[in-house]
């Protein structure tokens, strides 16, 4: 059987046709695609798209089909050797130790801020929005920020620690709307330059460092509240317990914290995303999170925002595509390959979340026993 016939047969099992009439079907532009993907699996699928070997009018629809099929396959079904090796590497090695943290930082955090200004909109929040009552991206992100503040029961004068403070949107919201004194931690110089300008008139202090060096930002202080929004999925499962032990020592008795994280009940990962978008990232499972918290924190509330992430990604893609002609002339890195990389990233992630293969969890934690903590939605 030829490489074309073999791969086409496997795709057909996921209800994907090569050269089919639907927007979610594949159009192959170079015959090398078939042999390459058969040998290289998920990584080769993404790389061959970056190189223009194939096209698809509806990448989210394609990956929704592929993800749903992958979830339903028997465990012993065909998996390319390269995919199997990278999954084994993810399980055996600590890919998120401090000596590897720079790899993740360099992948996205050092990209020009203007890219995120165009893509993320006014909110500048690079995590899942809350779309229950929202009609656009900015409203969804503001609703998410306020939802977190209500879950944390923020009050004026409280001290709030934020690990992975991004462009400063949550720190500004918590300080400006709720009167908190915020300490933000972020290793990205590009993001912190923007965040410090955003919060210049507020009781917010940012520190450029790794969260694992509390002597820089805590200085024996104990915080009343804690938030981690879109950072926990980069910690790595081998580091989760140490992560929580460190946090436990930084919070006052009775403190509340919130983890907003992408999660994966299967404990899997995509090799292409692992290499080109989120190096060494490892979305945790609920079991891994529960194990890391045991004896340190109580789980007071858990909410799944997975479907909201698909809608957020769709809005980001629309913004990115809509401003690309303007954006591409601002930096030599913004070439055709970058465009295809970013479209593939946003499209495949939409499909994965639409298929419910990945989730977004908001988990409220408490240090010490509390009598009541109402569920906020």
Residue pairs with C-beta under 8 A, 6 or more apart in sequence:
1 9
2 34
3 34
3 35
3 38
4 18
4 31
4 34
6 34
6 38
7 18
7 34
7 37
7 38
8 17
8 18
8 34
10 78
11 17
11 18
11 26
13 69
14 65
14 66
14 68
14 69
14 70
15 65
15 69
16 24
16 25
16 26
16 62
16 65
16 66
17 25
17 26
18 25
18 26
18 27
18 28
19 25
19 26
19 27
19 28
20 26
22 58
22 61
23 56
23 57
23 58
23 61
24 56
24 57
24 58
24 61
24 62
24 64
24 65
25 56
25 62
26 54
26 55
26 56
26 62
27 54
27 55
27 56
28 34
28 53
28 54
29 52
29 53
29 54
29 55
30 48
30 52
30 53
30 54
32 48
32 53
33 48
33 53
33 54
36 44
36 47
36 48
36 53
37 44
37 45
37 48
38 80
39 80
39 82
40 47
40 80
40 82
41 79
41 80
41 81
41 82
41 83
41 271
42 80
42 83
42 270
42 271
42 272
43 82
43 83
43 86
43 271
43 272
43 275
44 80
44 82
45 272
46 272
46 273
46 276
46 344
46 348
47 272
48 54
49 340
49 344
50 276
50 337
50 340
50 341
50 344
51 337
52 340
56 62
59 343
59 344
59 347
59 348
59 350
59 351
60 310
60 314
60 347
60 348
60 350
60 351
60 354
61 351
62 347
62 351
63 347
63 348
63 349
63 350
63 351
63 352
63 355
64 350
64 351
64 352
64 354
64 355
65 351
65 355
66 351
67 351
67 352
67 354
67 355
67 357
68 355
68 357
70 357
71 266
71 355
71 357
82 271
83 271
86 269
86 271
86 274
87 268
87 269
89 95
90 269
90 274
90 282
94 100
94 236
94 238
94 239
95 236
95 280
95 282
96 104
96 234
96 235
96 236
96 238
96 239
96 280
96 281
96 282
97 236
97 239
98 210
98 212
100 280
101 187
101 210
103 279
103 280
104 234
104 278
104 279
104 280
104 281
105 187
105 188
107 276
107 277
107 278
107 279
108 277
108 278
109 187
109 188
109 190
109 191
110 188
110 189
110 190
111 190
111 333
112 190
112 330
112 331
112 333
113 167
113 190
113 191
113 193
113 194
114 327
114 330
114 331
115 327
115 334
116 124
116 126
116 167
117 124
118 319
118 320
118 323
118 326
118 327
119 316
119 319
119 320
119 323
120 126
120 137
120 167
120 316
120 319
121 137
121 138
121 141
121 315
121 319
122 138
123 129
123 137
123 138
123 141
123 142
123 145
123 169
124 166
124 167
124 168
124 169
124 194
124 198
125 141
125 144
125 145
125 166
125 167
125 169
125 170
125 229
126 166
126 167
126 230
127 144
127 166
127 229
127 230
127 260
127 312
128 144
128 230
128 260
128 262
128 305
128 308
128 309
128 312
128 360
129 137
129 140
129 141
129 143
129 144
129 308
129 311
129 312
129 315
130 140
130 141
130 143
130 144
130 147
130 305
130 308
131 140
131 143
131 308
131 311
131 312
132 143
132 377
133 139
133 143
134 140
134 142
134 143
136 315
137 312
137 315
137 316
137 319
140 308
140 311
140 312
140 315
141 169
142 173
145 169
145 170
145 173
145 174
146 173
146 177
147 362
147 376
147 377
148 170
148 227
148 229
148 258
148 260
148 362
149 173
149 174
149 177
149 178
150 376
151 256
151 258
151 301
151 362
151 364
151 376
152 160
152 225
152 227
152 256
152 257
152 258
152 364
153 256
153 373
154 160
154 174
154 178
154 179
154 180
154 225
155 178
155 179
155 180
156 178
156 179
156 180
157 179
157 180
157 181
158 178
158 179
158 180
158 181
158 224
158 225
159 180
159 181
159 183
159 221
159 223
159 224
159 225
160 171
160 174
160 180
160 181
160 182
160 183
160 223
160 224
160 225
160 226
160 227
161 182
161 183
161 185
161 217
161 218
161 223
161 225
161 226
161 227
161 250
161 251
162 170
162 171
162 174
162 182
162 183
162 184
162 185
162 226
162 227
162 228
162 229
163 185
163 211
163 226
163 227
163 228
163 231
163 247
164 185
164 186
164 211
164 228
164 229
164 230
164 231
164 232
164 234
165 171
165 184
165 185
165 186
165 191
165 192
165 195
165 206
166 186
166 191
166 195
166 229
166 230
167 191
167 194
167 195
167 198
168 184
168 191
168 194
168 195
168 196
168 198
168 199
168 204
168 206
169 198
170 227
170 229
171 182
171 184
171 195
171 199
171 202
171 204
171 206
172 198
172 199
172 202
172 204
174 180
174 182
174 227
175 181
175 182
175 199
175 202
175 203
175 204
176 202
180 203
180 225
181 203
181 204
182 199
182 202
182 203
182 204
182 205
183 204
183 205
183 206
183 207
183 217
183 218
183 221
183 223
184 195
184 204
184 205
184 206
184 207
185 206
185 207
185 209
185 210
185 211
185 217
186 192
186 195
186 206
186 207
186 208
187 208
187 209
187 210
188 208
189 208
192 206
192 208
195 206
196 206
199 206
207 216
207 217
209 216
209 217
211 231
211 243
211 246
212 246
214 246
214 249
214 250
218 250
221 250
222 250
222 251
222 252
222 255
223 250
223 251
223 252
223 255
224 251
224 252
224 254
224 255
224 256
225 255
225 256
225 257
226 247
226 250
226 251
226 255
226 256
226 257
226 258
226 365
227 257
227 258
227 260
228 257
228 258
228 259
228 260
228 261
229 258
229 260
230 260
230 261
230 262
231 261
232 243
232 259
232 260
232 261
232 284
233 261
233 262
233 263
233 278
233 281
233 282
233 283
233 284
234 278
234 280
234 281
234 282
235 243
235 282
235 284
236 280
236 282
237 267
237 282
237 284
237 285
237 288
240 284
240 288
240 289
240 291
240 292
241 291
241 292
243 292
244 292
244 293
244 296
244 297
245 296
247 257
247 296
248 296
248 297
248 367
251 257
251 367
252 367
253 367
253 368
254 366
254 367
254 368
254 370
255 366
255 367
255 368
256 300
256 364
256 365
256 366
256 367
256 373
257 297
257 364
257 365
257 366
257 367
258 362
258 363
258 364
258 365
259 289
259 361
259 362
259 363
259 365
260 360
260 361
260 362
261 283
261 284
261 289
261 360
261 361
261 363
262 283
262 309
262 358
262 359
262 360
263 283
263 284
263 285
263 286
263 289
263 358
263 359
263 360
263 361
264 283
264 284
264 285
264 357
264 358
264 359
265 285
265 286
265 359
266 285
266 357
267 285
267 288
269 281
269 282
269 283
270 348
270 352
272 344
272 348
273 281
273 345
273 348
273 349
274 280
274 281
276 341
276 345
277 341
277 345
283 358
284 292
286 361
289 361
289 363
290 299
293 299
293 365
296 367
297 365
297 366
297 367
298 365
298 366
298 368
298 369
298 370
299 363
299 364
299 365
300 364
300 365
300 366
300 370
300 373
301 362
301 363
301 364
301 373
301 375
301 376
302 361
302 362
302 363
302 364
303 361
303 362
303 377
304 359
304 360
304 361
305 359
305 360
305 361
305 362
306 353
306 356
306 358
306 359
306 360
307 353
307 354
307 356
308 360
309 349
309 353
309 358
309 360
310 350
310 353
310 354
313 346
313 349
313 350
313 353
314 350
316 346
317 343
317 346
317 347
317 350
320 327
320 342
320 343
320 346
321 343
324 339
327 334
328 334
328 335
328 339
349 358
352 358
353 359
353 360
364 373
366 373
